[in-house]
Amino acid sequence: MSTQVTALPDRFCTWCKVPMRKRLVGDEAYVHYICPKCLFQHTCRWSHSPGKQLSS
């Protein structure tokens, strides 16, 4: 994995408001978030360019 997980933007759970775990999936094309408390999941496209933001 070329991108460090710590370089990925943080996200808080919609319901629990706790920090979600994150990892790159789909050949590093998407970032997958999962709440450790309620298991709510969210996936969004990840741009490999450092200046670009995530899109939902």
mmCIF file of the N, C-alpha and C atoms, coordinates in Angstrom:
data_MODEL
# 
_entry.id   MODEL 
# 
loop_
_atom_site.group_PDB 
_atom_site.id 
_atom_site.type_symbol 
_atom_site.label_atom_id 
_atom_site.label_alt_id 
_atom_site.label_comp_id 
_atom_site.label_asym_id 
_atom_site.label_entity_id 
_atom_site.label_seq_id 
_atom_site.pdbx_PDB_ins_code 
_atom_site.Cartn_x 
_atom_site.Cartn_y 
_atom_site.Cartn_z 
_atom_site.occupancy 
_atom_site.B_iso_or_equiv 
_atom_site.pdbx_formal_charge 
_atom_site.auth_seq_id 
_atom_site.auth_comp_id 
_atom_site.auth_asym_id 
_atom_site.auth_atom_id 
_atom_site.pdbx_PDB_model_num 
ATOM 1   N N  . MET A 1 1  ? 0.853   -1.172 0.000  1.00 0.00 ? 1  MET A N  1 
ATOM 2   C CA . MET A 1 1  ? 0.000   0.000  0.000  1.00 0.00 ? 1  MET A CA 1 
ATOM 3   C C  . MET A 1 1  ? 0.893   1.226  0.000  1.00 0.00 ? 1  MET A C  1 
ATOM 4   N N  . SER A 1 2  ? 0.759   2.077  -0.976 1.00 0.00 ? 2  SER A N  1 
ATOM 5   C CA . SER A 1 2  ? 1.655   3.214  -1.102 1.00 0.00 ? 2  SER A CA 1 
ATOM 6   C C  . SER A 1 2  ? 1.227   4.403  -0.246 1.00 0.00 ? 2  SER A C  1 
ATOM 7   N N  . THR A 1 3  ? -0.045  4.597  -0.020 1.00 0.00 ? 3  THR A N  1 
ATOM 8   C CA . THR A 1 3  ? -0.533  5.717  0.782  1.00 0.00 ? 3  THR A CA 1 
ATOM 9   C C  . THR A 1 3  ? -0.634  5.285  2.243  1.00 0.00 ? 3  THR A C  1 
ATOM 10  N N  . GLN A 1 4  ? -0.100  6.095  3.124  1.00 0.00 ? 4  GLN A N  1 
ATOM 11  C CA . GLN A 1 4  ? -0.190  5.809  4.544  1.00 0.00 ? 4  GLN A CA 1 
ATOM 12  C C  . GLN A 1 4  ? -1.606  6.077  5.037  1.00 0.00 ? 4  GLN A C  1 
ATOM 13  N N  . VAL A 1 5  ? -2.131  5.207  5.891  1.00 0.00 ? 5  VAL A N  1 
ATOM 14  C CA . VAL A 1 5  ? -3.476  5.369  6.438  1.00 0.00 ? 5  VAL A CA 1 
ATOM 15  C C  . VAL A 1 5  ? -3.572  6.670  7.232  1.00 0.00 ? 5  VAL A C  1 
ATOM 16  N N  . THR A 1 6  ? -2.480  7.069  7.867  1.00 0.00 ? 6  THR A N  1 
ATOM 17  C CA . THR A 1 6  ? -2.497  8.315  8.643  1.00 0.00 ? 6  THR A CA 1 
ATOM 18  C C  . THR A 1 6  ? -2.655  9.539  7.751  1.00 0.00 ? 6  THR A C  1 
ATOM 19  N N  . ALA A 1 7  ? -2.345  9.412  6.469  1.00 0.00 ? 7  ALA A N  1 
ATOM 20  C CA . ALA A 1 7  ? -2.501  10.530 5.537  1.00 0.00 ? 7  ALA A CA 1 
ATOM 21  C C  . ALA A 1 7  ? -3.942  10.696 5.061  1.00 0.00 ? 7  ALA A C  1 
ATOM 22  N N  . LEU A 1 8  ? -4.781  9.699  5.315  1.00 0.00 ? 8  LEU A N  1 
ATOM 23  C CA . LEU A 1 8  ? -6.176  9.764  4.911  1.00 0.00 ? 8  LEU A CA 1 
ATOM 24  C C  . LEU A 1 8  ? -6.950  10.684 5.844  1.00 0.00 ? 8  LEU A C  1 
ATOM 25  N N  . PRO A 1 9  ? -7.945  11.403 5.326  1.00 0.00 ? 9  PRO A N  1 
ATOM 26  C CA . PRO A 1 9  ? -8.733  12.293 6.182  1.00 0.00 ? 9  PRO A CA 1 
ATOM 27  C C  . PRO A 1 9  ? -9.518  11.510 7.233  1.00 0.00 ? 9  PRO A C  1 
ATOM 28  N N  . ASP A 1 10 ? -9.631  12.094 8.421  1.00 0.00 ? 10 ASP A N  1 
ATOM 29  C CA . ASP A 1 10 ? -10.414 11.475 9.483  1.00 0.00 ? 10 ASP A CA 1 
ATOM 30  C C  . ASP A 1 10 ? -11.895 11.701 9.224  1.00 0.00 ? 10 ASP A C  1 
ATOM 31  N N  . ARG A 1 11 ? -12.710 10.812 9.771  1.00 0.00 ? 11 ARG A N  1 
ATOM 32  C CA . ARG A 1 11 ? -14.158 10.921 9.670  1.00 0.00 ? 11 ARG A CA 1 
ATOM 33  C C  . ARG A 1 11 ? -14.745 10.436 10.990 1.00 0.00 ? 11 ARG A C  1 
ATOM 34  N N  . PHE A 1 12 ? -15.782 11.107 11.447 1.00 0.00 ? 12 PHE A N  1 
ATOM 35  C CA . PHE A 1 12 ? -16.463 10.719 12.671 1.00 0.00 ? 12 PHE A CA 1 
ATOM 36  C C  . PHE A 1 12 ? -17.791 10.073 12.322 1.00 0.00 ? 12 PHE A C  1 
ATOM 37  N N  . CYS A 1 13 ? -18.186 9.083  13.116 1.00 0.00 ? 13 CYS A N  1 
ATOM 38  C CA . CYS A 1 13 ? -19.432 8.362  12.888 1.00 0.00 ? 13 CYS A CA 1 
ATOM 39  C C  . CYS A 1 13 ? -20.618 9.319  12.935 1.00 0.00 ? 13 CYS A C  1 
ATOM 40  N N  . THR A 1 14 ? -21.535 9.136  12.028 1.00 0.00 ? 14 THR A N  1 
ATOM 41  C CA . THR A 1 14 ? -22.728 9.972  11.948 1.00 0.00 ? 14 THR A CA 1 
ATOM 42  C C  . THR A 1 14 ? -23.545 9.890  13.228 1.00 0.00 ? 14 THR A C  1 
ATOM 43  N N  . TRP A 1 15 ? -23.614 8.710  13.828 1.00 0.00 ? 15 TRP A N  1 
ATOM 44  C CA . TRP A 1 15 ? -24.461 8.513  15.014 1.00 0.00 ? 15 TRP A CA 1 
ATOM 45  C C  . TRP A 1 15 ? -23.681 8.575  16.314 1.00 0.00 ? 15 TRP A C  1 
ATOM 46  N N  . CYS A 1 16 ? -22.552 7.897  16.395 1.00 0.00 ? 16 CYS A N  1 
ATOM 47  C CA . CYS A 1 16 ? -21.801 7.791  17.655 1.00 0.00 ? 16 CYS A CA 1 
ATOM 48  C C  . CYS A 1 16 ? -20.855 8.967  17.905 1.00 0.00 ? 16 CYS A C  1 
ATOM 49  N N  . LYS A 1 17 ? -20.460 9.642  16.842 1.00 0.00 ? 17 LYS A N  1 
ATOM 50  C CA . LYS A 1 17 ? -19.516 10.764 16.915 1.00 0.00 ? 17 LYS A CA 1 
ATOM 51  C C  . LYS A 1 17 ? -18.122 10.355 17.376 1.00 0.00 ? 17 LYS A C  1 
ATOM 52  N N  . VAL A 1 18 ? -17.771 9.081  17.202 1.00 0.00 ? 18 VAL A N  1 
ATOM 53  C CA . VAL A 1 18 ? -16.423 8.610  17.530 1.00 0.00 ? 18 VAL A CA 1 
ATOM 54  C C  . VAL A 1 18 ? -15.607 8.522  16.237 1.00 0.00 ? 18 VAL A C  1 
ATOM 55  N N  . PRO A 1 19 ? -14.279 8.620  16.321 1.00 0.00 ? 19 PRO A N  1 
ATOM 56  C CA . PRO A 1 19 ? -13.453 8.495  15.112 1.00 0.00 ? 19 PRO A CA 1 
ATOM 57  C C  . PRO A 1 19 ? -13.609 7.106  14.488 1.00 0.00 ? 19 PRO A C  1 
ATOM 58  N N  . MET A 1 20 ? -13.736 7.083  13.183 1.00 0.00 ? 20 MET A N  1 
ATOM 59  C CA . MET A 1 20 ? -13.908 5.821  12.466 1.00 0.00 ? 20 MET A CA 1 
ATOM 60  C C  . MET A 1 20 ? -12.551 5.283  12.034 1.00 0.00 ? 20 MET A C  1 
ATOM 61  N N  . ARG A 1 21 ? -12.442 3.938  11.960 1.00 0.00 ? 21 ARG A N  1 
ATOM 62  C CA . ARG A 1 21 ? -11.246 3.311  11.403 1.00 0.00 ? 21 ARG A CA 1 
ATOM 63  C C  . ARG A 1 21 ? -11.277 3.533  9.899  1.00 0.00 ? 21 ARG A C  1 
ATOM 64  N N  . LYS A 1 22 ? -10.116 3.540  9.274  1.00 0.00 ? 22 LYS A N  1 
ATOM 65  C CA . LYS A 1 22 ? -10.053 3.797  7.835  1.00 0.00 ? 22 LYS A CA 1 
ATOM 66  C C  . LYS A 1 22 ? -9.010  2.903  7.190  1.00 0.00 ? 22 LYS A C  1 
ATOM 67  N N  . ARG A 1 23 ? -9.287  2.558  5.903  1.00 0.00 ? 23 ARG A N  1 
ATOM 68  C CA . ARG A 1 23 ? -8.327  1.777  5.121  1.00 0.00 ? 23 ARG A CA 1 
ATOM 69  C C  . ARG A 1 23 ? -8.642  1.984  3.647  1.00 0.00 ? 23 ARG A C  1 
ATOM 70  N N  . LEU A 1 24 ? -7.632  1.810  2.816  1.00 0.00 ? 24 LEU A N  1 
ATOM 71  C CA . LEU A 1 24 ? -7.811  1.915  1.374  1.00 0.00 ? 24 LEU A CA 1 
ATOM 72  C C  . LEU A 1 24 ? -8.245  0.569  0.820  1.00 0.00 ? 24 LEU A C  1 
ATOM 73  N N  . VAL A 1 25 ? -9.200  0.595  -0.102 1.00 0.00 ? 25 VAL A N  1 
ATOM 74  C CA . VAL A 1 25 ? -9.703  -0.621 -0.746 1.00 0.00 ? 25 VAL A CA 1 
ATOM 75  C C  . VAL A 1 25 ? -9.805  -0.373 -2.246 1.00 0.00 ? 25 VAL A C  1 
ATOM 76  N N  . GLY A 1 26 ? -10.070 -1.416 -3.003 1.00 0.00 ? 26 GLY A N  1 
ATOM 77  C CA . GLY A 1 26 ? -10.267 -1.278 -4.447 1.00 0.00 ? 26 GLY A CA 1 
ATOM 78  C C  . GLY A 1 26 ? -9.050  -0.746 -5.166 1.00 0.00 ? 26 GLY A C  1 
ATOM 79  N N  . ASP A 1 27 ? -7.898  -1.388 -4.931 1.00 0.00 ? 27 ASP A N  1 
ATOM 80  C CA . ASP A 1 27 ? -6.642  -0.967 -5.561 1.00 0.00 ? 27 ASP A CA 1 
ATOM 81  C C  . ASP A 1 27 ? -6.324  0.489  -5.216 1.00 0.00 ? 27 ASP A C  1 
ATOM 82  N N  . GLU A 1 28 ? -6.590  0.867  -3.968 1.00 0.00 ? 28 GLU A N  1 
ATOM 83  C CA . GLU A 1 28 ? -6.348  2.207  -3.429 1.00 0.00 ? 28 GLU A CA 1 
ATOM 84  C C  . GLU A 1 28 ? -7.187  3.287  -4.113 1.00 0.00 ? 28 GLU A C  1 
ATOM 85  N N  . ALA A 1 29 ? -8.311  2.915  -4.703 1.00 0.00 ? 29 ALA A N  1 
ATOM 86  C CA . ALA A 1 29 ? -9.181  3.899  -5.352 1.00 0.00 ? 29 ALA A CA 1 
ATOM 87  C C  . ALA A 1 29 ? -10.243 4.442  -4.394 1.00 0.00 ? 29 ALA A C  1 
ATOM 88  N N  . TYR A 1 30 ? -10.496 3.732  -3.287 1.00 0.00 ? 30 TYR A N  1 
ATOM 89  C CA . TYR A 1 30 ? -11.534 4.125  -2.336 1.00 0.00 ? 30 TYR A CA 1 
ATOM 90  C C  . TYR A 1 30 ? -10.998 4.037  -0.917 1.00 0.00 ? 30 TYR A C  1 
ATOM 91  N N  . VAL A 1 31 ? -11.525 4.903  -0.061 1.00 0.00 ? 31 VAL A N  1 
ATOM 92  C CA . VAL A 1 31 ? -11.212 4.802  1.360  1.00 0.00 ? 31 VAL A CA 1 
ATOM 93  C C  . VAL A 1 31 ? -12.470 4.284  2.062  1.00 0.00 ? 31 VAL A C  1 
ATOM 94  N N  . HIS A 1 32 ? -12.287 3.269  2.891  1.00 0.00 ? 32 HIS A N  1 
ATOM 95  C CA . HIS A 1 32 ? -13.396 2.622  3.585  1.00 0.00 ? 32 HIS A CA 1 
ATOM 96  C C  . HIS A 1 32 ? -13.299 2.980  5.066  1.00 0.00 ? 32 HIS A C  1 
ATOM 97  N N  . TYR A 1 33 ? -14.388 3.546  5.597  1.00 0.00 ? 33 TYR A N  1 
ATOM 98  C CA . TYR A 1 33 ? -14.466 3.899  7.006  1.00 0.00 ? 33 TYR A CA 1 
ATOM 99  C C  . TYR A 1 33 ? -15.436 2.952  7.699  1.00 0.00 ? 33 TYR A C  1 
ATOM 100 N N  . ILE A 1 34 ? -15.124 2.583  8.947  1.00 0.00 ? 34 ILE A N  1 
ATOM 101 C CA . ILE A 1 34 ? -16.040 1.765  9.740  1.00 0.00 ? 34 ILE A CA 1 
ATOM 102 C C  . ILE A 1 34 ? -15.976 2.225  11.191 1.00 0.00 ? 34 ILE A C  1 
ATOM 103 N N  . CYS A 1 35 ? -17.144 2.377  11.789 1.00 0.00 ? 35 CYS A N  1 
ATOM 104 C CA . CYS A 1 35 ? -17.233 2.793  13.184 1.00 0.00 ? 35 CYS A CA 1 
ATOM 105 C C  . CYS A 1 35 ? -16.936 1.594  14.088 1.00 0.00 ? 35 CYS A C  1 
ATOM 106 N N  . PRO A 1 36 ? -16.010 1.735  15.030 1.00 0.00 ? 36 PRO A N  1 
ATOM 107 C CA . PRO A 1 36 ? -15.694 0.613  15.920 1.00 0.00 ? 36 PRO A CA 1 
ATOM 108 C C  . PRO A 1 36 ? -16.800 0.348  16.946 1.00 0.00 ? 36 PRO A C  1 
ATOM 109 N N  . LYS A 1 37 ? -17.706 1.295  17.112 1.00 0.00 ? 37 LYS A N  1 
ATOM 110 C CA . LYS A 1 37 ? -18.749 1.155  18.122 1.00 0.00 ? 37 LYS A CA 1 
ATOM 111 C C  . LYS A 1 37 ? -20.037 0.560  17.553 1.00 0.00 ? 37 LYS A C  1 
ATOM 112 N N  . CYS A 1 38 ? -20.570 1.162  16.488 1.00 0.00 ? 38 CYS A N  1 
ATOM 113 C CA . CYS A 1 38 ? -21.863 0.696  15.952 1.00 0.00 ? 38 CYS A CA 1 
ATOM 114 C C  . CYS A 1 38 ? -21.741 -0.005 14.604 1.00 0.00 ? 38 CYS A C  1 
ATOM 115 N N  . LEU A 1 39 ? -20.526 -0.049 14.052 1.00 0.00 ? 39 LEU A N  1 
ATOM 116 C CA . LEU A 1 39 ? -20.230 -0.711 12.776 1.00 0.00 ? 39 LEU A CA 1 
ATOM 117 C C  . LEU A 1 39 ? -20.856 -0.028 11.563 1.00 0.00 ? 39 LEU A C  1 
ATOM 118 N N  . PHE A 1 40 ? -21.243 1.264  11.689 1.00 0.00 ? 40 PHE A N  1 
ATOM 119 C CA . PHE A 1 40 ? -21.671 2.044  10.535 1.00 0.00 ? 40 PHE A CA 1 
ATOM 120 C C  . PHE A 1 40 ? -20.501 2.099  9.560  1.00 0.00 ? 40 PHE A C  1 
ATOM 121 N N  . GLN A 1 41 ? -20.784 1.940  8.252  1.00 0.00 ? 41 GLN A N  1 
ATOM 122 C CA . GLN A 1 41 ? -19.734 1.935  7.239  1.00 0.00 ? 41 GLN A CA 1 
ATOM 123 C C  . GLN A 1 41 ? -19.984 3.000  6.189  1.00 0.00 ? 41 GLN A C  1 
ATOM 124 N N  . HIS A 1 42 ? -18.897 3.537  5.657  1.00 0.00 ? 42 HIS A N  1 
ATOM 125 C CA . HIS A 1 42 ? -18.980 4.512  4.577  1.00 0.00 ? 42 HIS A CA 1 
ATOM 126 C C  . HIS A 1 42 ? -17.756 4.333  3.691  1.00 0.00 ? 42 HIS A C  1 
ATOM 127 N N  . THR A 1 43 ? -17.956 4.375  2.387  1.00 0.00 ? 43 THR A N  1 
ATOM 128 C CA . THR A 1 43 ? -16.862 4.281  1.428  1.00 0.00 ? 43 THR A CA 1 
ATOM 129 C C  . THR A 1 43 ? -16.967 5.449  0.466  1.00 0.00 ? 43 THR A C  1 
ATOM 130 N N  . CYS A 1 44 ? -15.844 6.075  0.161  1.00 0.00 ? 44 CYS A N  1 
ATOM 131 C CA . CYS A 1 44 ? -15.839 7.169  -0.809 1.00 0.00 ? 44 CYS A CA 1 
ATOM 132 C C  . CYS A 1 44 ? -14.570 7.087  -1.656 1.00 0.00 ? 44 CYS A C  1 
ATOM 133 N N  . ARG A 1 45 ? -14.627 7.711  -2.804 1.00 0.00 ? 45 ARG A N  1 
ATOM 134 C CA . ARG A 1 45 ? -13.514 7.681  -3.750 1.00 0.00 ? 45 ARG A CA 1 
ATOM 135 C C  . ARG A 1 45 ? -12.324 8.437  -3.169 1.00 0.00 ? 45 ARG A C  1 
ATOM 136 N N  . TRP A 1 46 ? -11.140 7.881  -3.347 1.00 0.00 ? 46 TRP A N  1 
ATOM 137 C CA . TRP A 1 46 ? -9.901  8.495  -2.875 1.00 0.00 ? 46 TRP A CA 1 
ATOM 138 C C  . TRP A 1 46 ? -9.081  8.932  -4.071 1.00 0.00 ? 46 TRP A C  1 
ATOM 139 N N  . SER A 1 47 ? -8.642  10.170 -4.050 1.00 0.00 ? 47 SER A N  1 
ATOM 140 C CA . SER A 1 47 ? -7.783  10.691 -5.103 1.00 0.00 ? 47 SER A CA 1 
ATOM 141 C C  . SER A 1 47 ? -6.333  10.514 -4.673 1.00 0.00 ? 47 SER A C  1 
ATOM 142 N N  . HIS A 1 48 ? -5.500  10.021 -5.559 1.00 0.00 ? 48 HIS A N  1 
ATOM 143 C CA . HIS A 1 48 ? -4.085  9.828  -5.249 1.00 0.00 ? 48 HIS A CA 1 
ATOM 144 C C  . HIS A 1 48 ? -3.328  11.147 -5.267 1.00 0.00 ? 48 HIS A C  1 
ATOM 145 N N  . SER A 1 49 ? -3.916  12.202 -5.818 1.00 0.00 ? 49 SER A N  1 
ATOM 146 C CA . SER A 1 49 ? -3.260  13.504 -5.878 1.00 0.00 ? 49 SER A CA 1 
ATOM 147 C C  . SER A 1 49 ? -3.342  14.179 -4.517 1.00 0.00 ? 49 SER A C  1 
ATOM 148 N N  . PRO A 1 50 ? -2.221  14.682 -3.980 1.00 0.00 ? 50 PRO A N  1 
ATOM 149 C CA . PRO A 1 50 ? -2.212  15.256 -2.644 1.00 0.00 ? 50 PRO A CA 1 
ATOM 150 C C  . PRO A 1 50 ? -3.100  16.495 -2.499 1.00 0.00 ? 50 PRO A C  1 
ATOM 151 N N  . GLY A 1 51 ? -3.332  17.251 -3.552 1.00 0.00 ? 51 GLY A N  1 
ATOM 152 C CA . GLY A 1 51 ? -4.111  18.480 -3.455 1.00 0.00 ? 51 GLY A CA 1 
ATOM 153 C C  . GLY A 1 51 ? -5.607  18.282 -3.594 1.00 0.00 ? 51 GLY A C  1 
ATOM 154 N N  . LYS A 1 52 ? -6.049  17.096 -3.943 1.00 0.00 ? 52 LYS A N  1 
ATOM 155 C CA . LYS A 1 52 ? -7.481  16.859 -4.167 1.00 0.00 ? 52 LYS A CA 1 
ATOM 156 C C  . LYS A 1 52 ? -8.156  16.327 -2.918 1.00 0.00 ? 52 LYS A C  1 
ATOM 157 N N  . GLN A 1 53 ? -9.446  16.583 -2.806 1.00 0.00 ? 53 GLN A N  1 
ATOM 158 C CA . GLN A 1 53 ? -10.243 16.163 -1.659 1.00 0.00 ? 53 GLN A CA 1 
ATOM 159 C C  . GLN A 1 53 ? -11.019 14.906 -1.985 1.00 0.00 ? 53 GLN A C  1 
ATOM 160 N N  . LEU A 1 54 ? -11.606 14.303 -0.960 1.00 0.00 ? 54 LEU A N  1 
ATOM 161 C CA . LEU A 1 54 ? -12.471 13.153 -1.129 1.00 0.00 ? 54 LEU A CA 1 
ATOM 162 C C  . LEU A 1 54 ? -13.803 13.588 -1.719 1.00 0.00 ? 54 LEU A C  1 
ATOM 163 N N  . SER A 1 55 ? -14.421 12.706 -2.488 1.00 0.00 ? 55 SER A N  1 
ATOM 164 C CA . SER A 1 55 ? -15.763 12.972 -2.989 1.00 0.00 ? 55 SER A CA 1 
ATOM 165 C C  . SER A 1 55 ? -16.653 11.823 -2.561 1.00 0.00 ? 55 SER A C  1 
ATOM 166 N N  . SER A 1 56 ? -17.863 12.130 -2.181 1.00 0.00 ? 56 SER A N  1 
ATOM 167 C CA . SER A 1 56 ? -18.788 11.085 -1.710 1.00 0.00 ? 56 SER A CA 1 
ATOM 168 C C  . SER A 1 56 ? -19.525 10.471 -2.859 1.00 0.00 ? 56 SER A C  1 
# 
